Amino acid sequence: MKNNKAIFYMIFSVIAFAVMNAVVKYLNAFNVYQIVFFRSIGTLVFTVPLILKYKIPILGNNKKLLILRAIFGVISLTCFFQSLNYLAVGTAVSLRYTSPIFAAIFAFIFLKEKIKPIQWLLFIIAFIGVLIIKGFGADVNSIGLFFVLLSAVSLGLIFVVIRKIGNTENPIVIINYFMIFAFVFGGIMSINNWMNPNLTEWLLLLSLGVFGYVGQLYMTKAFQSHETNVIAPLKYLEVIFMIIIGATWFDEVYSLWTLLGIFLILLGLVYNIYLKRKSK
């Protein structure tokens, strides 16, 4: 039952993040730092009142881990938003979610979570998918690839840090640390890159924080509830959502090679979920 609840949390998180990513892509005329800034404001509107209302200690218990998670979060978020300026949204999301590979490896190294030989094979299959996308996919920009893979590595580290924190911190405190760091970083970097939004753009920019808050909250709950190796691969569902959104909303075209690469990524990670659940 606990496993099913964690899986539900992650799927709900994925849907929220998919909508947020689509809005970011739509707002690509804005500088990435301004988008990070607004992303944080919309979420802080939720987290700060909740912390005050329930008298939650705002600094938390594991300050070093909370700061580390926040730093990795800002790096991952900024690099991903930047990659959307160079890559199709479906391709960017599929490449970013090589993060479960990094998460599993980091969990193996730092948390001593076991990885079976067949899982290593599946991770290799998924990574071959990445190589196919880069080698044969249409218009895969190298700068975009760099940013999205740096985002993926940082996201993998986030999964492990959250797992290490476990249930010792309120999820709202974890998110609040991340958003405060993003607010300060995005705000400072936006000073010389500011563009005034119109009313519609104001609403869309502020909505980023709403969708981001929901996605972040339920992702955190998911990782606190179950093993990294089981939960992290569910992020790949976002790939499917974003390909559909990219093709229907942004008229993006995906070559057969790109789709093959994405399929191999999904195959490797989804089958990994099956193996982990079967072994329980």
C-alpha positions in Angstrom: 0.0 0.0 0.0 2.9 2.3 0.9 4.5 1.5 -2.5 1.3 2.4 -4.4 1.0 5.7 -2.5 4.6 6.7 -3.4 4.0 5.8 -7.1 0.8 7.9 -7.1 2.7 10.8 -5.6 5.3 10.7 -8.3 2.8 10.4 -11.2 0.9 13.4 -9.8 4.2 15.3 -9.6 5.1 14.4 -13.2 1.8 15.9 -14.5 2.4 19.1 -12.7 6.0 19.4 -14.0 4.9 18.7 -17.5 2.4 21.6 -17.5 5.1 23.8 -16.0 7.6 22.9 -18.7 5.1 23.7 -21.4 4.6 27.2 -20.0 8.4 27.7 -19.7 8.8 26.7 -23.4 6.0 29.2 -24.3 7.8 32.0 -22.4 11.1 31.4 -24.1 11.4 35.1 -25.0 12.2 35.8 -21.3 15.7 35.3 -19.9 16.2 32.1 -18.0 17.1 33.8 -14.8 13.8 35.8 -14.8 11.9 32.5 -15.3 13.8 31.0 -12.3 12.9 34.1 -10.3 9.2 33.9 -11.1 9.2 30.1 -10.6 10.4 30.7 -7.0 8.0 33.5 -6.2 4.9 31.5 -7.1 6.1 28.6 -4.9 7.2 30.8 -1.9 3.6 32.2 -1.9 2.6 28.7 -0.8 5.5 27.6 1.4 6.0 30.6 3.6 2.4 30.9 4.8 2.2 27.2 5.4 5.4 27.3 7.5 4.1 30.2 9.5 0.6 28.7 9.9 1.8 25.3 11.2 4.7 26.8 13.1 7.2 24.6 11.3 10.8 25.4 12.1 11.9 27.2 9.0 15.6 26.3 9.2 14.9 22.6 9.6 17.1 20.0 11.3 19.6 19.0 8.6 20.8 22.4 7.5 23.8 21.2 5.5 21.8 18.7 3.5 19.0 21.2 3.0 21.5 23.8 1.6 23.1 21.1 -0.6 19.7 20.1 -2.0 18.9 23.8 -2.7 22.1 24.4 -4.5 21.7 21.2 -6.7 18.1 22.3 -7.3 19.0 25.8 -8.6 21.7 24.3 -10.9 19.4 21.7 -12.2 16.5 24.1 -12.7 18.5 26.8 -14.4 20.3 24.4 -16.7 17.1 22.7 -17.8 15.3 26.0 -18.5 18.3 27.1 -20.5 18.3 23.8 -22.5 14.7 24.5 -23.7 16.1 27.4 -25.7 18.2 25.0 -27.8 16.2 21.7 -27.8 12.7 20.5 -28.6 10.8 20.2 -25.4 10.2 16.4 -25.7 13.9 15.8 -26.4 15.0 18.1 -23.6 12.8 16.3 -21.0 13.8 12.8 -22.3 17.5 13.7 -22.0 17.1 15.3 -18.6 15.5 12.2 -17.2 18.6 10.2 -17.6 18.7 11.5 -14.0 17.4 8.2 -12.6 20.6 6.6 -14.0 22.7 9.0 -12.1 20.4 8.8 -9.1 20.8 5.0 -8.9 24.6 5.2 -9.3 24.9 7.9 -6.6 22.5 5.9 -4.4 24.7 2.9 -4.9 27.8 4.8 -3.9 26.5 7.0 -1.1 23.5 5.1 0.3 24.6 1.6 -0.4 21.4 0.8 -2.2 21.8 -2.4 -4.3 21.7 -2.5 -8.1 21.3 -5.8 -9.8 23.4 -6.7 -12.9 20.3 -6.7 -15.1 19.6 -3.1 -13.9 23.0 -2.0 -15.0 22.2 -3.5 -18.4 18.9 -1.6 -18.5 20.7 1.6 -17.6 23.2 1.0 -20.5 20.2 0.5 -22.9 18.8 3.8 -21.7 22.1 5.6 -22.2 22.4 4.1 -25.7 19.1 5.8 -26.3 20.8 9.1 -25.4 23.6 8.4 -27.8 21.2 7.7 -30.6 19.4 10.9 -30.0 22.6 12.9 -30.1 24.2 10.9 -33.0 21.2 10.6 -35.3 18.4 12.8 -33.9 17.5 15.9 -35.9 19.0 19.2 -34.8 20.2 18.2 -31.4 22.2 21.2 -30.3 25.5 20.5 -28.4 25.0 23.5 -26.1 21.5 22.3 -25.2 22.8 18.8 -24.7 25.5 20.1 -22.3 22.9 22.1 -20.2 20.4 19.3 -20.1 22.9 16.6 -19.0 24.3 18.9 -16.3 20.7 19.3 -15.2 20.3 15.5 -15.1 23.4 14.9 -13.0 22.2 17.6 -10.5 18.8 16.1 -10.4 20.2 12.7 -9.7 22.1 14.1 -6.8 18.9 15.8 -5.6 17.1 12.4 -5.5 19.9 11.0 -3.3 20.0 14.0 -0.9 16.2 13.9 -0.4 16.5 10.1 0.3 19.3 10.8 2.8 17.2 13.4 4.5 14.3 10.9 4.7 11.4 11.7 7.0 13.5 14.0 9.3 12.3 17.1 7.4 8.9 18.5 6.5 8.7 18.4 2.7 7.6 22.1 2.8 10.9 23.0 4.5 12.9 21.2 1.8 11.0 23.0 -0.9 11.3 26.4 0.9 15.1 26.1 1.0 15.2 25.4 -2.7 12.9 28.3 -3.6 14.7 30.8 -1.4 18.0 30.0 -3.1 16.3 30.2 -6.5 14.7 33.5 -5.6 18.0 35.1 -4.5 19.9 33.6 -7.5 17.3 34.4 -10.1 16.6 37.8 -8.7 20.3 38.9 -8.7 20.9 37.5 -12.2 17.7 39.1 -13.5 18.7 42.7 -12.7 20.5 43.2 -15.9 18.3 40.9 -18.0 14.8 42.1 -17.0 12.0 42.2 -19.5 8.6 43.6 -18.5 5.8 41.1 -18.9 2.2 41.9 -20.1 -0.8 40.8 -18.1 -1.0 37.3 -19.7 2.7 36.8 -19.3 2.5 37.9 -15.6 -0.1 35.2 -15.0 1.8 32.5 -16.9 5.1 33.4 -15.1 3.4 33.3 -11.7 1.7 30.0 -12.6 5.2 28.4 -12.9 5.5 28.5 -9.1 2.0 26.9 -8.6 2.7 23.9 -10.9 6.3 23.7 -9.6 5.1 23.7 -6.0 2.7 20.9 -6.6 5.3 18.9 -8.6 8.0 19.5 -6.0 5.8 18.7 -3.0 4.6 15.3 -4.3 8.1 14.4 -5.7 9.5 15.0 -2.3 6.8 12.9 -0.6 7.4 10.1 -3.1 11.1 9.9 -2.4 10.6 10.1 1.3 8.1 7.2 1.1 10.1 4.6 -1.0 13.5 3.6 -2.4 15.2 5.9 -5.0 15.6 3.1 -7.5 11.9 2.4 -7.7 10.5 6.0 -7.6 13.1 7.9 -9.8 12.3 6.0 -13.1 8.7 7.1 -12.9 9.9 10.6 -13.9 10.1 9.1 -17.4 6.4 9.4 -17.8 7.0 13.1 -18.3 8.8 12.3 -21.5 5.6 10.9 -23.1 3.6 13.9 -21.9 6.1 16.4 -23.3 6.5 14.7 -26.7 2.7 15.0 -27.1 2.7 18.6 -25.9 5.7 19.5 -28.1 4.1 18.0 -31.2 0.6 19.4 -30.6 1.3 22.8 -29.0 4.6 23.8 -30.4 4.5 21.9 -33.8 7.8 20.1 -33.0 8.8 17.3 -35.3 10.6 14.2 -33.9 12.6 12.0 -36.3 12.4 8.3 -36.2 16.0 8.2 -34.7 15.0 10.5 -32.0 11.9 8.5 -31.2 14.0 5.3 -31.2 16.4 6.9 -28.7 13.5 8.0 -26.5 12.0 4.5 -26.7 15.2 2.9 -25.5 15.4 5.3 -22.6 11.8 4.5 -21.6 12.4 0.8 -22.1 15.4 0.7 -19.9 13.9 2.7 -17.1 10.4 1.3 -17.1 11.5 -2.3 -17.2 13.8 -1.4 -14.2 10.6 -0.4 -12.3 9.1 -3.8 -13.2 12.1 -5.7 -11.9 12.3 -3.7 -8.7 8.6 -4.3 -7.9 8.8 -8.0 -8.8 11.6 -8.5 -6.4 9.6 -7.1 -3.5 
